[in-house]
Amino acid sequence: MKNIISALWLCLVVICGLPGCSKTPGNGPASKTPTNSIPAADTTNNLVEIKIKWSAGKKYYLQLETIQSWENTLSKQQEPVKTTMGITHDYTVSVVKELAGGGRELELEFTAQKMFYQMGEIPVLNFDSAQSKDQDAANPVAPILRKLLGARIRCFTDANGKVTKLEGFSELRARMTGNQPETRATLEAMFNETNLKQMCDFAAALQPEEPVKIGDTWPVHLEMPDPVGLMVVNLNCTLKGWEPQDNRQCVRIEYQGEVSSQPAATSQTSPARIDDGTVSGKAWFDPNLGMLANSATEQHMTYETTGKGQTTTTKFNMTINFRLIRVTNG
């Protein structure tokens, strides 16, 4: 189990999903309830505002699913070992109030959790909070993940939907108690402040500075701290057209780009680097609602670390799926 937790730790600290990552200044199946009508054909060349609009008094039911696989190779002669991990967060975001300057005070609450981990085709861990606690025996992640249900975090955003501050993080960490320190440390790496912020400002990174029309393309530059020093993502986003998502009439945004690494500012070199990093995906945004309705992202990269005279090459593949399930009053 110790080796399993170590592998989980490596994966969690290396990979950061696209939604909600830090954006440098200047760069630019869901609800069954209809929210807006299909635009007339002669409006397709009109400007569309792609901007998050959290509505005061509303409650958003959301789901974020991440599936990661990676293969470690210590030498060319060694057969790589493939490992796969997936985690699904079901959560709500309630808009408490509007703030001066156009920001919002939000409350995030976890409502359900799923997690699986397997080596090759062999299941190692499997957890679903909807199942009976009787099935939690010998599952090291179950006690901690169950304690997170009902946990609440306050998030404060600016006018662009970017989270600027969290409250309640220490209380969340206090819930994360368990008998296995390694398991707790791994889950704490997963439920860190950066990742929690991303669960509320997932679409902020894709927003163009100005309204756009069908066919327009805009750049996005993302940066985030990472064991390599700094993970850098450069994307080109294109507004492709109007496309319904169930009963929501959305615009489809397609994006693709590269992932690279830079040493930390305090160092000219790094014991790790990212090679052949790519990101691509699609997002469906509801302009009337001012919210991302659905998105699907793929990320691929090779992560190379050097230590004690030995180089380890890890190939990562990740998919990130986001869904807006429904919106209610209160």
Residue pairs with C-beta under 8 A, 6 or more apart in sequence:
1 140
1 180
1 182
2 182
4 117
4 119
4 124
4 125
5 140
5 180
5 182
5 183
5 185
5 186
6 182
7 72
7 83
8 85
8 117
8 186
9 185
9 186
9 189
10 314
11 68
11 70
11 83
11 85
11 316
12 186
12 189
12 190
13 189
13 226
13 227
14 226
14 227
14 303
14 314
14 316
15 68
15 299
15 316
15 318
16 194
16 224
16 226
16 231
17 66
17 198
17 297
17 299
17 318
17 320
18 205
18 222
18 233
18 279
18 281
18 297
18 299
18 320
19 64
19 198
19 202
19 203
19 205
19 292
19 295
19 297
19 320
19 322
20 163
20 197
20 198
20 199
20 200
20 201
20 202
20 203
20 204
20 205
21 198
21 205
21 222
21 223
21 224
21 233
22 222
22 223
22 224
23 162
23 204
23 205
23 220
23 221
23 222
24 221
24 222
24 223
26 209
27 209
27 219
27 220
27 221
28 207
28 208
28 209
28 210
28 218
28 219
28 220
29 245
29 246
29 294
29 323
30 245
30 246
30 248
30 293
30 294
30 323
30 324
30 325
30 326
31 246
31 247
31 248
31 324
31 325
31 326
31 327
32 246
32 247
32 326
33 247
33 326
33 327
34 247
34 248
35 247
35 248
35 249
35 286
35 288
35 289
35 327
36 248
36 249
36 286
36 287
36 288
36 289
37 249
38 242
38 244
38 249
39 46
39 242
39 249
44 214
44 241
44 242
45 213
45 214
46 213
47 211
47 212
47 213
48 211
48 212
48 213
48 214
48 239
48 251
48 287
49 211
49 287
50 206
50 207
50 208
50 211
50 212
50 239
50 251
50 253
50 285
50 287
51 160
51 161
51 207
51 290
52 160
52 161
52 201
52 203
52 204
52 207
52 290
52 291
52 292
53 289
53 290
53 291
54 60
54 93
54 95
54 104
54 106
54 157
54 161
54 290
54 291
55 95
55 290
56 95
56 96
56 97
56 98
56 104
57 95
57 329
57 330
58 94
58 95
58 327
58 328
58 329
58 330
59 92
59 93
59 94
59 95
59 327
59 328
59 329
59 330
60 92
60 93
60 94
60 95
60 291
60 324
60 327
61 90
61 92
61 111
61 324
61 325
61 326
61 327
61 328
62 90
62 91
62 92
62 93
62 199
62 322
62 323
62 324
62 325
63 88
63 89
63 90
63 91
63 321
63 322
63 323
63 325
64 88
64 89
64 91
64 199
64 202
64 320
64 321
64 322
64 323
65 86
65 87
65 88
65 89
65 320
65 321
65 322
65 323
66 86
66 87
66 88
66 318
66 319
66 320
66 321
67 84
67 85
67 86
67 318
67 319
68 84
68 85
68 86
68 316
68 317
68 318
69 82
69 83
69 84
69 85
69 316
69 317
69 318
70 82
70 83
70 314
70 315
70 316
70 317
71 80
71 81
71 82
71 83
71 314
71 315
72 80
72 81
72 83
72 312
72 313
72 314
73 80
73 312
73 313
73 314
73 315
74 310
74 311
74 312
80 315
81 119
81 120
82 119
82 120
83 117
83 118
83 119
83 120
84 116
84 117
84 118
85 115
85 116
85 117
85 118
86 114
86 115
86 116
87 113
87 114
87 115
87 190
88 112
88 113
88 114
88 115
89 110
89 112
89 113
89 199
90 110
90 111
90 112
90 113
91 108
91 109
91 110
91 111
91 199
92 108
92 109
92 111
93 106
93 107
93 108
93 155
93 199
93 200
94 106
94 107
94 109
94 330
95 104
95 105
95 106
96 104
96 105
96 106
96 107
96 154
97 104
97 105
98 104
98 105
99 105
99 156
99 157
101 158
101 159
102 158
102 159
103 156
103 157
103 158
103 159
103 164
104 156
104 157
104 161
105 154
105 155
105 156
106 154
106 155
106 156
106 157
106 200
107 152
107 153
107 154
107 155
108 152
108 153
108 154
108 155
108 196
108 199
108 200
109 150
109 151
109 152
109 153
110 148
110 149
110 150
110 151
111 149
112 129
112 130
112 149
113 127
113 128
113 129
113 145
113 146
113 148
113 149
114 127
114 128
114 129
115 125
115 126
115 127
115 141
115 145
116 123
116 125
116 126
116 127
117 123
117 124
117 125
117 126
118 124
118 125
125 139
125 140
125 141
126 139
127 136
127 139
127 141
127 142
127 145
129 145
129 146
129 149
133 142
133 146
136 142
136 143
136 146
140 178
140 180
140 183
141 183
141 187
143 178
143 179
144 175
144 176
144 177
144 178
144 183
144 184
144 187
145 187
147 175
147 176
147 177
148 172
148 175
148 176
148 191
151 168
151 171
151 172
151 175
152 168
153 166
153 167
153 168
153 169
153 172
153 196
154 166
154 167
154 168
155 163
155 165
155 166
155 196
155 197
155 200
155 201
156 163
156 164
156 165
156 166
156 167
157 163
157 164
157 200
157 201
158 164
160 204
160 207
161 201
161 203
161 204
161 207
162 201
162 204
163 197
163 200
163 201
166 193
166 196
166 197
169 193
169 196
172 191
172 196
173 188
176 184
176 187
176 188
176 191
177 184
178 184
194 224
194 225
202 292
202 295
202 322
203 283
203 285
203 291
203 292
203 295
205 220
205 222
206 220
206 237
206 253
206 255
206 283
206 285
206 292
208 216
208 218
208 237
209 218
212 218
212 239
213 239
214 239
214 240
214 241
214 242
214 251
215 238
215 239
215 240
216 238
216 239
217 236
217 237
217 238
217 239
218 236
218 237
219 234
219 235
219 236
219 237
220 233
220 234
220 235
220 236
220 237
220 255
220 257
221 232
221 233
221 234
221 235
222 232
222 233
222 234
222 235
223 230
223 231
223 232
223 233
224 230
224 231
225 231
226 261
227 272
228 261
228 262
228 263
228 270
228 272
228 273
228 274
228 303
229 261
229 262
229 263
229 264
229 265
229 267
229 270
230 261
230 262
230 263
230 264
231 259
231 260
231 261
231 274
232 259
232 260
232 261
232 262
233 257
233 258
233 259
233 279
234 257
234 258
234 260
235 255
235 256
235 257
235 279
236 255
236 256
236 257
237 253
237 254
237 255
238 253
238 254
238 255
239 251
239 252
239 253
240 251
240 252
240 253
240 254
241 251
241 252
242 249
242 250
242 251
242 252
243 250
243 251
243 252
243 284
244 250
245 284
245 286
245 293
245 294
248 284
248 286
248 289
248 293
249 286
249 288
250 284
250 285
250 286
250 287
250 293
250 294
251 284
251 285
251 287
252 282
252 283
252 284
253 282
253 283
253 284
253 285
254 280
254 281
254 282
255 279
255 280
255 281
255 282
255 283
256 278
256 279
256 280
256 281
257 278
257 279
257 280
258 277
258 278
258 279
259 274
259 277
259 278
259 279
259 299
259 301
260 274
260 277
261 270
261 272
261 273
261 274
261 277
263 269
263 270
264 270
271 305
271 306
271 307
272 303
272 304
272 305
272 306
273 303
273 304
274 301
274 302
274 303
274 304
275 301
275 302
275 303
275 304
276 300
276 301
276 302
277 299
277 300
277 301
277 302
278 299
278 300
278 301
279 297
279 298
279 299
280 297
280 298
281 295
281 296
281 297
281 298
281 320
282 295
282 296
283 292
283 294
283 295
283 296
284 292
284 293
284 294
284 295
285 291
285 292
285 293
286 292
286 293
286 324
289 327
291 324
291 327
292 322
292 324
293 323
293 324
294 322
294 323
294 324
295 320
295 321
295 322
296 319
296 320
296 321
297 319
297 320
297 321
298 317
298 318
298 319
299 316
299 317
299 318
299 319
299 320
300 315
300 316
300 317
300 318
301 315
301 316
302 313
302 314
302 315
302 316
303 313
303 314
303 315
303 316
304 311
304 312
304 313
304 314
305 311
305 312
305 314
306 312
